[in-house]
Amino acid sequence: MSVGRLDRERASLVVVDIQEAFRKAVPEFDQVARAAAALVRGAEAMDVPVVITEQYPKGLGGTAPEVAERLPEGVEPLEKTVFSAAEADGFDLAGRDQAIVCGIETHVCVNQTALDLLASGSEVHVVEDAVASRFPDSKRIGLAKMERAGAVLSSVEMALFELLGRAGTDEFKAVQKLILEYAPNAGDAR
């Protein structure tokens, strides 16, 4: 299957389990939460549907506020106990056949979500700077497995600009501002 660039008419954003319990356990948590928030805001600006999940929120807490506060009106996290978001009750890509996937943990829930979406015929783009695991090797192995299975590795900036497709619009200005705010090392400069 040939994988094309992201298309806002075909894409949905899938945000997997960016929850408070992972904040202390996942070294890249703050960066991933910032990246996911930028993706959510960009998706909303371009009318791309957003699906968000929470793994066992009674035990792992809710979605991190930096992401939760950016969700479009009416978008509520889907609670799940399965690892794959695609198997969660109510999961729906809104008839879209491209999935932009981000979240925690790369080698468990993100991996199983990507594999299930690929198996269902979706084109999957995993946003490398918006996924994390507790251990770097787990992230590396998870990304390698997803890529071997057919997922495309992307970045926040790459995904948003592919969805955008052109400069010189109000959407472009909004996305450009998001990317400047997101900058992966922005937290280090504060």
N, C-alpha and C positions, 0 to 999 in steps of 0.2 A: 504494500500500500504506500503510495506516495503521500507524504505529509506536506501540506501547504502552510501558508502563513495563517495566523489567527484572523478570524473574520467575525466582527461583532454580531452579525446576523446568525452565525452558527455556534457561537461560544457561550458557555456558562462558566462562572467561577465557582470552584469547590474549595471551601476553607475547612480544613480538617483539624478539629480538636486543639485549638490554641487556647488552652485553659490554664487557670491560675496554678494548679498543682504542679505544672511543668516548669513554672518560672524559676524555681530554685534548682531543679534537676537538669535542665537543659541549658548549657552555657550560652547558646545563641538565641535564647528566648526573646530578649528585647528586640533584637534585630529582626527576627522572624515576625514578631507581632507588628512592628513598624512596617515591614514589607507587606504583610497581609492587609493592614489598614490602608496602605497606598493602593493595593490591588482592588480592595472593596470600593474605595472612593472613585477610582478610575472606572471600574465596572459600572457603578451607578451613573457617572457622568455620561457614559456611552450606552446606557440602557441594556447592559449585559446582565442577565439574571445571576443572582448570587445564592448559593446553597451553603449553609454552614452547619457543622455538626459539633456535638459535645459527647465525648466518651464518658459514660457513667458520671454525670455532673454531681450527683449526691456525694460521691467520693472524691472526685477530681476538681470540683468547683466549676464555676461558669466560665464563659469565654472572657479572656483578658479584656479589661475596659478599653484599651487603646484600639481594639478591633470591634468590640461590641458597640461602642459609641459611634462607629462609622457605618454600621449596617443600614441599608436603605429601609425606609418605613415599611413595616409589614413583614420584614424578613426576620424569622425567629429561628434559633438553633434547633436542629433535630437532635433529640436525645438518642443515644445508641449504646448498646453493649457489645455489638459485633465490631470487629476491627475495621472492616471495609465500610466506608461511608455509603458506598453504592448499595449496600444491603440494609441500610437503616430504613425504618418505616417512614414513608413520606418522601424519600429521596427521589428527586426528579430534575432532570436537566432542562426542563421546559421545552422539550422537543428539539433540543440542540444536539449536534453531533461532535462538537469539540468541547473538551473539558480542560480548563486551566486549573491545575491542582497545586495547593500549597498547604502547609500545616505541619503537625507534629504527630508522631515521630516518623521520620522518613522511612525507616526500615520496617515499620509495623503498619499503622493505619494508613499512611500515605501510600506505601507500597501496595497494600492489598486493595485499596481504592483504585489506584491506577491500573492494576492487573485486571480487576473486575470490569472497569470501564473499557479497557482495551478488548477484553473478551466479548463485550456487548457490541463492539463495532465502533466505539467512539474513538476519535483522535484525541490523544492525551498529551498535554504540554505541562511538564512539571517545572515549577519555578524554583530553580536551585537556590537562589538567595532568599527564598521564603519557605524553606523546609529545614528541619533540624531534628537531631537525635541527641540523646544523652552523651553518646560517644562518637567522635569523628569517624571512626572506622564503620560504625553502623550506618551513618549517613552516606558515606562513600559507597558501601556495599549496596545499600538500598537504591541509590541513584543508578548505579551500574546495572542492577537487575532490571529496574524499570526501563532503562534505555535499551537494554538487550531485548526486552519484551516488546519494544516498539514505541515507547514514550519518547517524546522530544524534550530535551532539556532546554530551559529558557531562563530569563531573568525578569525581574519586575519591569525594568525599562524596556526590554525587548518586547515583552508581552503587551504592555500598554501602548507602545508605539505601533506595533502590528495591528492592534485593534483600532487604533486611531487612523492610520493610513495616510494622513496628510497634515500639513502645517497650515497656519493662517486662519484657523477657526477658533471660536470660543472654547470648544472642547480641547483643542491643542493647547491653548493657554492654561486651562485648568489642569490638564495632564502634565504639562511641563512643570507647573508649580508643585504638583504632587511629587514628581520625581526629584526635584530640588530639595523638598522637605524630607523625602525618604532617604536620600543618599546613604548607602550602607554604613558609612562611618560617621553619620551626622551625630549619633549619640556620643561619640568620642570627642567631638568638638565642643560639646556643651559644658 
